[in-house]
Structure formats: structure tokens, C-alpha cells
Amino acid sequence: MASTPATTFLPNHHQPPPYHHLRSSPTTINCTSSPPSTITTTNHRYSIPSPPPFTAKYVPFNSDTDESYSLDEIIYRSSSGGLLDVQHDITALKHFDGKYWRSLFDSRVGRNAWPYGSGVWSKKEFVLPEIDNDDIVSCFEGNSNLFWAERFGKQNLAGMNDLWVKHCGISHTGSFKDLGMTVLVSQVNRLRKLNKPLVGVGCASTGDTSAALSAYCAAAGIPSIVFLPANKISMAQLVQPIANGAFVLSLDTDFDGCMKLIREITSELPIYLANSLNSLRLEGQKTAAIEILQQFDWEVPDWVIIPGGNLGNIYAFYKGFKMCEELGLVDRIPRLVCAQASNANPLYLHYRSGWKNFTPVKAATTFASAIQIGDPVSIDRAVYALRNSDGIVEEATEEELMDAMSAADSTGMFTCPHTGVALVALMKLRERGVIGKTDRTVVVSTAHGLKFTQAKIDYHSKAIEGMESRFANSPVEVTAEYGDVMDVLKKFLTKVS
């Protein structure tokens, strides 16, 4: 590993410092649910007129109609059957400038004042501004590591130095789904206190959504119901909703079949739908984008690469970046890349067709099981995000994603197969010269590698049929004799010296 680089960004971002060296001098701002009319910093004091209350509502996605709904309504689709989006009162938020919002959000990092220590709720005004703090259900999610992947870039990308991996899987349940679930379950908690007819919360899942839902519902004392495709998720993922007391249904179908069923069930029973069709989830997930900006001291990266399955997350990242641009926290947004597994690649095929008529696919089995989705709910959101960020879609074969995951692990990370998909997209775009060697690039890692230990064991044991496993690292069996151990070690040391 290279010695620690300088702590100042150079014009072309050569030798970037680890992000924890980027924090500017502390700013003292009270952690209140609404910004104070007076801001006190270490250097100056100035007053801002009191703004109107911050509000948000549901509106039809990408539509110019006047249709809107309160967030306290139980509704998932517009009157025309389209997707909904959470729309914030930008005019009210603009009563404060970008410098104010940057200072406020930075002042909350690492605090234990409820609920602002959470990476999500530290941006409460941009998420659910009207919810009472007592209704929030949080496990202080977010604030995840932005890993400087210098060695991976050096070994696999011809010395790409300004490469970072946002480890969203280092979270309460081991995936980025916590970011959205804290928002959704908090709102359900509020709705139940308002005596709305809700008995529990339900979701279809390929693993991580069910883990997050069950954990946050358990923390709030709310029943959770989970529809899982039988024999299609890892045991580490299955055990989480079971351990958290969810009512788990294992169904003889795939994720798309589970999704169809949960949508039908929640339309008939007092069960709140927790899948990303529900736009509340995206409000939490967008805070990962804002967090990336914070960790770069509000400098915008050139590229952000995100694995995509049901496709809500790519739009959530776009929304987070775009909101910061609109409110003056930054002056531009990064280009986005959505990475899909070749075995479940409907967005990639749509992109390759020039965004012509979208056609769902029958998703085949992939090691990146959380994105094994052939008919994504958020297809329209993803297309909107990519077209408005000059975005790109790439794909990865099973062998490519497993090799990339293992190559990343060998440089100190412990990633999931979905991160492997995103890394493959990066490597392909670098090979074609689309992403430059000095471009500041962030790869989003969506889940913890410990959820996929069996896949890693099979890879390193070379037990995956038809896969070379180029980076396999199997244990060496040797008798417990001094001479035999010395012979093996000498061979190893000769090889690595």
C-alpha cells in the first residue's frame, strides 16, 4: 500500500487522500428538526428569515398534472396506474443556501443526538421533514465507509488512483436496504399512531429487503410479512427475517412472481407494501448520494456506478445528487452507470436498443441474487435517471462478476457479487476509454460479503461448473510435520518474493 497521500486535492485529483482527512473544521449548529433562524459557526454569525414549514407529498412520477397526495395516505400508484414520487417543497428549502445545508449536515456527522446520528436522518429536512422525531425508527444506519480502492485500481485498472468503493453493506442488516427501510417503517409507525388501518408491513424479496424490513419492524414492534422465492437466496439472507420474527412465506416462484403476489395481497389486506414500488424507500436511499458528496468535502465525483435489479436505487442516487444541485450544495451531478448481471439484464437490453420499447425478460439464476429481476418495478425511474445524467448501462457475465468480486477481496475488501457486477462495468468502461484513468469514480457496494459466503467458498474451491475461478485461493493441505510445513512455506515465499 502506498504511503498516505497529501491531504489536499490536486486540480486533477492525483493521489487522493482517504476521505476522513477531508473533513473541514467543525461547524457548530443546533440539531433541530427545522433549521434555526440564526446560524452560529466558528468564524461568523448571520441571520436568515424564518422559512415556511418544510413539507413533502406524493405526486405522479415525471408528470405535469396537479394530482398529489399526503404522505399520510396509503397509496402506491397514481390515478392512471403510474409510479408515484415524493416531491419536496423546494421553494421553502431554498430559503437557506447551499452553504447552510452543507454546514448543517456536516455538523450532525458522528453525533448521538436523536435521530441525527443516522446517516439518513441527519438529512431529515430532505427526507421526511414533517415526521415527529418520536415516530422515527432508526438503528443509526448509513455513515458507511468510502473505501479508497487504490490497490484494486493499480492492479486491475492500469493504475487508476481516484477510485472509491462506497460500502453501503456496512450497515445494520448488512445492505443498503436499511437506508430506505428506516424511512418506510418510521412512516408506518406514524400511520399506526394516526389509527390508519395497518396491521403489518409486507414485501417480496430476494434477501436483503426482507432482512431490513424484519429488523426495523422488530425494533418498532410491528408485524412483518415476507414473500421469498424458494431456494433462490442464500442461507445467510434467509436467517435474518427468521431471526427477527417475520412471518416468512417460501414460494415456488421467482422474485417477479413474489412481487406480483405481494401487490395483490396488499391491495386486499391491511398490510403496507414495503417494496421499492413504494417511493418512501427511495427517500432514504438517496441519502447515500448526499453522503458521498459529504465524504468528498462536497466535491462531485465524475462517475458513480450502481448495481441494478429492481432499479429503484439508480433513481434514488440520481434524486439525491439532483436535489443537492438544485439547492446549491453542489454545482453539477456525476454521470451514473447502472450495472446488471447478464442473466437478468432487461435495462441493459433496453439501453442497447436506444431506449425503444421495453421488454421484460425471464431472469436466469445469477450469483448476484438480489438483482435477479427480469421485470423491474422502477424501469421508468431508472431510464429517467440515466437519460438525465448522461448515463450508461453495462452488464457482467457470471464468470466476470465472480472474478471481479474475488479480485476486490484480494485487495482488502470483502464484497458481494453485486459489487462484482459494478466493478466489471467499471473495467469495461475503462477498457473502452469511456472512464478516464484520472476520473474520480465511486463504485457502490450494496451488501456485505458475509451474506454470500457459500458462493465465495464454491469459487475458491473451484466447485462452480464451467468457471475457471482465476483468483481461487484454496487452503493447502499438509501434514502437521515440521519438515513438510517448511517445504510448503519455502515454495510459497519463493513465489511471492
VMD Tcl script that draws the C-alpha trace (Angstrom):
set ca {
  {0.00 0.00 0.00}
  {1.31 3.40 -0.87}
  {2.12 5.83 1.87}
  {-0.67 8.17 2.91}
  {-1.10 10.82 0.18}
  {-1.25 14.54 0.72}
  {-4.35 15.87 2.41}
  {-5.16 18.43 -0.29}
  {-6.97 17.62 -3.54}
  {-4.82 18.50 -6.53}
  {-6.50 20.01 -9.60}
  {-6.61 16.70 -11.47}
  {-7.29 14.68 -8.33}
  {-3.92 12.91 -8.38}
  {-3.17 10.89 -5.25}
  {-6.46 11.48 -3.40}
  {-6.35 11.34 0.38}
  {-8.51 8.97 2.40}
  {-11.83 10.72 2.91}
  {-11.50 11.01 6.68}
  {-8.73 13.54 6.08}
  {-11.11 15.73 4.10}
  {-13.28 16.97 6.93}
  {-13.26 20.71 7.18}
  {-13.05 22.48 10.53}
  {-16.08 21.78 12.71}
  {-19.17 23.94 12.50}
  {-21.48 24.36 15.46}
  {-25.16 24.25 14.50}
  {-28.01 23.13 16.71}
  {-29.54 19.77 15.74}
  {-33.16 20.78 15.39}
  {-35.92 19.32 13.26}
  {-36.19 22.63 11.44}
  {-33.17 24.87 10.82}
  {-32.81 27.74 13.28}
  {-33.21 31.29 12.09}
  {-29.68 32.09 13.28}
  {-26.60 30.05 12.40}
  {-23.53 30.20 14.59}
  {-20.25 28.98 13.10}
  {-16.73 29.05 14.44}
  {-15.92 32.04 12.23}
  {-19.04 34.17 11.88}
  {-22.68 34.66 12.71}
  {-25.50 35.60 10.40}
  {-29.30 35.57 10.40}
  {-31.77 34.14 7.92}
  {-35.51 34.87 7.94}
  {-37.66 32.02 9.22}
  {-38.81 29.89 6.26}
  {-42.26 28.39 5.71}
  {-42.59 24.84 7.08}
  {-40.79 22.14 5.12}
  {-43.25 19.72 3.53}
  {-43.36 16.79 1.12}
  {-46.11 14.99 -0.75}
  {-46.72 12.22 -3.28}
  {-47.07 13.26 -6.92}
  {-47.25 11.16 -10.11}
  {-43.73 10.39 -11.30}
  {-42.49 12.56 -14.18}
  {-45.91 14.11 -14.79}
  {-47.18 17.69 -15.07}
  {-50.61 17.02 -13.52}
  {-51.88 18.72 -10.37}
  {-52.57 15.34 -8.75}
  {-50.97 14.94 -5.32}
  {-51.44 13.02 -2.08}
  {-50.42 13.39 1.54}
  {-47.65 11.10 2.73}
  {-50.14 10.01 5.40}
  {-52.27 8.34 2.72}
  {-51.81 4.63 1.97}
  {-51.26 4.80 -1.76}
  {-48.68 3.34 -4.14}
  {-49.86 4.32 -7.62}
  {-51.24 7.43 -9.30}
  {-54.81 7.59 -10.58}
  {-53.54 6.47 -14.01}
  {-51.69 3.49 -12.51}
  {-48.24 5.08 -12.81}
  {-45.47 5.37 -10.26}
  {-45.51 7.98 -7.52}
  {-42.65 10.17 -6.39}
  {-42.04 12.11 -3.18}
  {-41.88 15.80 -4.02}
  {-40.36 18.27 -1.55}
  {-41.23 21.94 -1.28}
  {-38.05 23.20 -2.91}
  {-39.12 26.82 -2.58}
  {-39.19 26.50 1.21}
  {-35.86 24.67 1.28}
  {-34.31 27.41 -0.87}
  {-34.84 29.92 1.94}
  {-31.46 28.56 3.04}
  {-28.49 28.49 0.71}
  {-26.25 25.55 -0.15}
  {-23.59 26.65 2.31}
  {-26.13 26.48 5.12}
  {-27.27 22.95 4.23}
  {-23.71 21.71 3.88}
  {-22.82 23.10 7.30}
  {-25.95 21.71 8.94}
  {-25.49 18.21 7.56}
  {-21.76 18.18 8.37}
  {-22.45 19.30 11.94}
  {-24.54 16.18 12.57}
  {-21.98 13.58 11.46}
  {-20.98 11.33 14.35}
  {-23.47 12.89 16.77}
  {-25.65 10.79 19.08}
  {-28.45 13.36 19.32}
  {-31.62 11.53 18.27}
  {-32.14 10.92 15.39}
  {-29.39 12.93 13.68}
  {-26.61 10.40 14.25}
  {-28.18 8.34 11.48}
  {-26.75 8.94 8.01}
  {-30.35 9.13 6.79}
  {-31.94 11.26 9.50}
  {-29.04 13.71 9.57}
  {-30.69 14.86 6.32}
  {-34.19 14.78 7.77}
  {-35.29 18.01 6.06}
  {-34.54 16.39 2.68}
  {-36.23 13.08 3.61}
  {-39.37 13.24 5.79}
  {-39.46 16.80 7.13}
  {-42.83 16.55 8.87}
  {-42.39 13.35 10.88}
  {-42.05 13.69 14.64}
  {-38.70 12.51 15.97}
  {-40.53 10.22 18.42}
  {-42.03 8.30 15.48}
  {-38.69 7.60 13.82}
  {-37.43 4.00 13.85}
  {-33.66 4.10 13.36}
  {-30.65 1.90 14.03}
  {-28.27 4.77 13.14}
  {-27.89 3.39 9.64}
  {-25.73 5.00 6.96}
  {-22.47 6.86 7.58}
  {-20.84 3.95 5.74}
  {-17.21 3.77 4.72}
  {-15.99 5.31 1.46}
  {-13.08 2.98 0.78}
  {-10.12 4.27 -1.21}
  {-9.61 1.34 -3.64}
  {-6.13 2.40 -4.70}
  {-4.72 -1.13 -4.83}
  {-7.61 -2.50 -6.88}
  {-7.16 0.34 -9.35}
  {-3.43 -0.22 -9.52}
  {-3.73 -3.97 -10.14}
  {-6.81 -4.12 -12.35}
  {-7.29 -0.70 -13.98}
  {-3.81 0.31 -15.14}
  {-3.09 2.45 -12.11}
  {-6.45 4.18 -11.73}
  {-5.85 6.08 -8.50}
  {-9.00 8.08 -7.78}
  {-11.22 5.02 -7.28}
  {-13.52 4.62 -4.30}
  {-15.98 1.97 -3.13}
  {-18.96 3.12 -1.09}
  {-19.57 0.24 1.33}
  {-23.34 0.61 1.84}
  {-23.39 -3.00 3.06}
  {-21.61 -1.99 6.25}
  {-24.94 -1.25 7.88}
  {-27.31 -2.62 10.50}
  {-28.54 -5.63 8.49}
  {-25.65 -5.73 6.03}
  {-27.14 -3.98 3.00}
  {-28.11 -0.58 1.62}
  {-31.77 -1.53 2.06}
  {-31.56 -0.21 5.63}
  {-31.40 3.34 4.27}
  {-34.84 3.10 2.74}
  {-36.42 0.87 5.34}
  {-35.81 3.24 8.25}
  {-37.89 5.83 6.36}
  {-40.68 3.47 5.37}
  {-41.06 1.82 8.78}
  {-40.91 5.21 10.51}
  {-43.80 6.40 8.37}
  {-45.73 3.21 9.11}
  {-45.10 3.82 12.80}
  {-46.57 7.29 12.36}
  {-49.56 5.97 10.38}
  {-50.39 3.40 13.04}
  {-50.32 6.13 15.70}
  {-52.75 8.04 13.47}
  {-55.01 4.95 13.63}
  {-54.63 4.11 9.97}
  {-55.87 0.56 9.16}
  {-52.49 -1.16 9.09}
  {-51.79 -4.48 10.80}
  {-48.32 -5.09 9.40}
  {-45.82 -4.49 6.61}
  {-45.05 -6.89 3.77}
  {-42.52 -7.30 0.99}
  {-41.34 -9.59 -1.75}
  {-37.61 -10.11 -1.53}
  {-34.54 -11.80 -2.92}
  {-32.99 -11.49 0.54}
  {-31.80 -8.06 1.63}
  {-35.16 -6.25 1.61}
  {-36.64 -8.90 3.89}
  {-33.71 -8.60 6.29}
  {-34.07 -4.83 6.56}
  {-37.86 -4.89 6.80}
  {-37.92 -7.55 9.51}
  {-35.24 -5.84 11.61}
  {-36.84 -2.39 11.56}
  {-40.32 -3.79 12.14}
  {-38.98 -5.80 15.06}
  {-37.43 -2.64 16.51}
  {-40.79 -0.89 16.24}
  {-42.94 -3.83 17.37}
  {-44.73 -4.00 14.01}
  {-45.52 -7.40 12.40}
  {-43.66 -8.09 9.14}
  {-44.62 -10.49 6.34}
  {-42.05 -11.68 3.80}
  {-42.54 -13.45 0.44}
  {-39.33 -15.22 -0.65}
  {-38.64 -17.32 -3.79}
  {-37.86 -20.84 -2.54}
  {-34.21 -21.95 -2.85}
  {-33.11 -18.73 -4.57}
  {-31.49 -16.78 -1.70}
  {-28.51 -17.54 0.49}
  {-28.95 -19.11 3.92}
  {-27.34 -16.02 5.49}
  {-30.08 -13.90 3.93}
  {-32.89 -16.31 4.86}
  {-31.89 -16.49 8.52}
  {-32.23 -12.73 9.08}
  {-36.03 -12.37 8.67}
  {-36.50 -15.64 10.55}
  {-34.37 -14.43 13.45}
  {-36.19 -11.08 13.52}
  {-39.55 -12.79 13.89}
  {-41.00 -12.13 10.44}
  {-43.81 -14.30 9.07}
  {-41.91 -15.85 6.14}
  {-43.59 -17.48 3.14}
  {-41.28 -19.50 0.87}
  {-42.95 -19.62 -2.55}
  {-42.26 -21.85 -5.54}
  {-41.67 -18.93 -7.90}
  {-39.08 -16.28 -8.66}
  {-38.88 -12.70 -7.37}
  {-41.17 -11.39 -10.09}
  {-43.79 -13.98 -9.05}
  {-43.42 -12.96 -5.39}
  {-43.76 -9.30 -6.35}
  {-46.96 -9.96 -8.28}
  {-48.45 -11.77 -5.28}
  {-47.48 -9.18 -2.65}
  {-49.01 -6.40 -4.73}
  {-52.27 -8.33 -4.96}
  {-52.26 -9.20 -1.26}
  {-51.54 -5.67 -0.03}
  {-54.41 -4.33 -2.14}
  {-56.82 -6.57 -0.20}
  {-55.40 -6.84 3.33}
  {-54.29 -4.15 5.84}
  {-50.62 -4.81 5.05}
  {-48.40 -1.92 3.97}
  {-46.31 -2.58 0.84}
  {-42.59 -2.16 1.53}
  {-41.08 -2.83 -1.90}
  {-39.45 -0.05 -3.89}
  {-42.71 0.49 -5.77}
  {-43.30 2.48 -2.57}
  {-41.42 5.73 -3.19}
  {-40.77 6.33 0.53}
  {-37.93 3.80 0.34}
  {-36.13 5.90 -2.23}
  {-36.11 8.93 0.09}
  {-33.81 7.07 2.44}
  {-31.68 5.53 -0.27}
  {-30.96 8.91 -1.88}
  {-29.07 9.96 1.26}
  {-26.18 7.67 0.22}
  {-25.59 10.06 -2.68}
  {-25.56 13.06 -0.35}
  {-23.23 11.16 1.97}
  {-20.76 10.59 -0.88}
  {-20.69 14.33 -1.51}
  {-20.06 14.97 2.18}
  {-17.21 12.47 2.26}
  {-15.54 14.28 -0.65}
  {-15.96 17.59 1.20}
  {-18.74 18.47 -1.27}
  {-16.67 17.88 -4.39}
  {-18.65 15.98 -7.04}
  {-17.18 12.72 -8.38}
  {-17.10 12.19 -12.14}
  {-18.79 8.77 -12.12}
  {-20.96 6.70 -9.78}
  {-21.56 3.04 -10.69}
  {-24.52 1.24 -9.13}
  {-25.71 -2.39 -9.44}
  {-29.31 -2.54 -10.68}
  {-32.11 -5.08 -10.26}
  {-35.50 -3.62 -9.42}
  {-33.91 -0.28 -10.38}
  {-35.14 1.97 -7.58}
  {-31.61 2.63 -6.33}
  {-30.26 4.18 -9.52}
  {-33.09 6.72 -9.41}
  {-32.56 7.28 -5.68}
  {-28.92 8.20 -6.28}
  {-29.91 10.50 -9.14}
  {-32.52 12.15 -6.93}
  {-30.05 12.73 -4.11}
  {-27.45 14.27 -6.39}
  {-30.02 16.35 -8.28}
  {-31.58 17.71 -5.10}
  {-28.16 18.86 -3.90}
  {-27.53 20.58 -7.23}
  {-30.94 22.25 -7.22}
  {-30.46 23.58 -3.69}
  {-26.94 24.85 -4.33}
  {-24.95 22.35 -2.27}
  {-23.02 21.42 -5.44}
  {-22.88 22.82 -8.96}
  {-23.33 19.62 -11.00}
  {-24.16 15.93 -10.74}
  {-21.98 12.94 -11.66}
  {-22.58 10.66 -14.60}
  {-24.34 7.48 -13.48}
  {-23.75 3.91 -14.61}
  {-26.18 1.09 -13.92}
  {-24.59 -2.37 -13.88}
  {-26.65 -5.52 -14.48}
  {-25.93 -9.24 -14.48}
  {-26.15 -10.71 -18.00}
  {-28.58 -13.30 -16.63}
  {-31.01 -10.54 -15.56}
  {-30.40 -7.62 -17.90}
  {-33.67 -6.03 -19.10}
  {-32.38 -2.47 -18.57}
  {-29.16 -3.24 -20.46}
  {-31.11 -4.59 -23.42}
  {-33.41 -1.55 -23.31}
  {-30.39 0.77 -23.29}
  {-28.76 -1.09 -26.19}
  {-31.96 -0.69 -28.22}
  {-31.75 3.08 -27.91}
  {-34.45 3.22 -25.22}
  {-37.05 1.76 -27.57}
  {-39.96 -0.33 -26.29}
  {-39.04 -2.00 -23.01}
  {-39.43 -5.78 -22.83}
  {-39.17 -7.72 -19.54}
  {-37.04 -10.86 -19.52}
  {-37.17 -14.14 -17.65}
  {-34.30 -13.71 -15.22}
  {-31.92 -16.67 -15.07}
  {-30.01 -17.71 -11.96}
  {-27.16 -15.39 -11.03}
  {-24.73 -15.25 -8.13}
  {-25.85 -11.62 -7.82}
  {-29.16 -12.90 -6.49}
  {-30.50 -9.58 -5.20}
  {-30.62 -8.24 -8.77}
  {-32.06 -11.41 -10.32}
  {-35.10 -9.50 -11.56}
  {-36.49 -9.60 -15.09}
  {-39.43 -7.19 -14.79}
  {-38.20 -4.28 -12.65}
  {-40.82 -2.08 -10.99}
  {-38.74 1.08 -11.34}
  {-37.83 0.78 -15.02}
  {-39.27 4.23 -15.81}
  {-37.42 5.80 -12.89}
  {-34.13 4.23 -13.99}
  {-34.47 5.39 -17.58}
  {-35.27 8.91 -16.39}
  {-32.21 8.97 -14.11}
  {-29.85 7.68 -16.78}
  {-31.11 9.92 -19.55}
  {-30.82 12.98 -17.30}
  {-27.31 12.16 -16.09}
  {-25.82 11.17 -19.47}
  {-25.77 7.68 -18.01}
  {-24.65 4.30 -19.28}
  {-25.77 0.70 -18.70}
  {-23.30 -2.21 -18.68}
  {-23.56 -5.92 -17.92}
  {-21.40 -8.69 -16.43}
  {-21.35 -12.42 -17.03}
  {-21.30 -14.82 -14.09}
  {-17.61 -15.54 -14.50}
  {-16.76 -11.86 -14.88}
  {-18.64 -10.82 -11.75}
  {-17.22 -13.61 -9.61}
  {-13.67 -12.87 -10.78}
  {-14.14 -9.14 -10.08}
  {-15.58 -9.82 -6.63}
  {-12.64 -12.08 -5.78}
  {-10.09 -9.63 -7.18}
  {-11.59 -6.93 -4.95}
  {-11.46 -9.23 -1.92}
  {-7.76 -9.84 -2.56}
  {-7.11 -6.10 -2.16}
  {-8.63 -5.88 1.31}
  {-12.34 -5.64 0.60}
  {-14.93 -8.35 1.25}
  {-17.58 -7.62 -1.31}
  {-20.84 -9.11 -2.54}
  {-21.40 -10.45 -6.08}
  {-23.43 -7.33 -6.90}
  {-20.37 -5.21 -6.24}
  {-18.57 -7.55 -8.64}
  {-21.14 -6.62 -11.30}
  {-20.43 -2.91 -10.77}
  {-16.66 -3.46 -10.86}
  {-16.97 -5.33 -14.17}
  {-18.89 -2.36 -15.59}
  {-16.06 -0.09 -14.47}
  {-13.40 -2.31 -16.05}
  {-15.25 -2.47 -19.37}
  {-15.74 1.29 -19.49}
  {-12.08 1.84 -18.64}
  {-11.01 -0.56 -21.40}
  {-13.08 1.40 -23.92}
  {-11.70 4.71 -22.67}
  {-15.10 5.99 -21.57}
  {-13.92 6.40 -17.98}
  {-10.53 8.07 -17.84}
  {-7.61 6.98 -15.69}
  {-7.83 10.11 -13.51}
  {-11.63 10.30 -13.34}
  {-12.89 10.32 -9.79}
  {-15.12 7.22 -9.71}
  {-17.28 5.69 -6.98}
  {-18.49 2.09 -7.12}
  {-21.48 1.43 -4.87}
  {-21.22 -1.80 -2.89}
  {-24.73 -2.79 -1.88}
  {-24.35 -5.70 0.57}
  {-21.87 -7.27 2.96}
  {-19.81 -10.16 1.61}
  {-20.65 -12.31 4.63}
  {-24.12 -12.83 3.14}
  {-22.54 -14.72 0.25}
  {-20.00 -16.98 1.91}
  {-21.18 -20.12 0.10}
  {-20.65 -18.53 -3.29}
  {-17.16 -17.47 -2.21}
  {-16.38 -20.95 -0.88}
  {-17.53 -22.54 -4.13}
  {-15.42 -20.10 -6.14}
  {-12.23 -20.63 -4.16}
  {-12.81 -24.41 -4.14}
  {-13.22 -24.33 -7.93}
  {-16.54 -26.06 -7.44}
  {-18.53 -23.90 -9.88}
  {-19.13 -25.87 -13.04}
  {-17.75 -24.23 -16.17}
  {-15.95 -21.47 -14.24}
  {-12.17 -21.19 -14.26}
  {-12.06 -19.25 -10.96}
  {-8.89 -17.34 -11.92}
  {-8.39 -15.89 -8.44}
  {-9.17 -19.04 -6.45}
  {-7.21 -19.35 -3.22}
  {-7.84 -22.80 -1.76}
  {-6.25 -23.92 1.54}
  {-3.17 -26.09 1.13}
  {-3.49 -29.45 2.86}
  {-0.26 -30.51 4.58}
  {0.64 -32.94 7.32}
  {1.41 -31.49 10.75}
  {5.13 -32.17 10.46}
  {7.82 -29.50 10.70}
  {9.64 -30.52 7.54}
  {6.51 -30.72 5.42}
  {5.30 -27.33 6.64}
  {8.72 -25.77 5.96}
  {8.76 -27.17 2.40}
  {5.33 -25.70 1.66}
  {6.21 -22.31 3.16}
  {9.51 -22.08 1.25}
  {7.70 -22.69 -2.03}
  {5.17 -20.01 -1.15}
  {7.81 -17.45 -0.15}
  {9.78 -18.11 -3.35}
  {6.59 -17.49 -5.35}
  {5.69 -14.16 -3.70}
  {9.19 -12.72 -3.29}
}
mol new
graphics top color blue
foreach p $ca { graphics top sphere $p radius 0.5 }
foreach p [lrange $ca 0 end-1] q [lrange $ca 1 end] { graphics top cylinder $p $q radius 0.2 }
display resetview
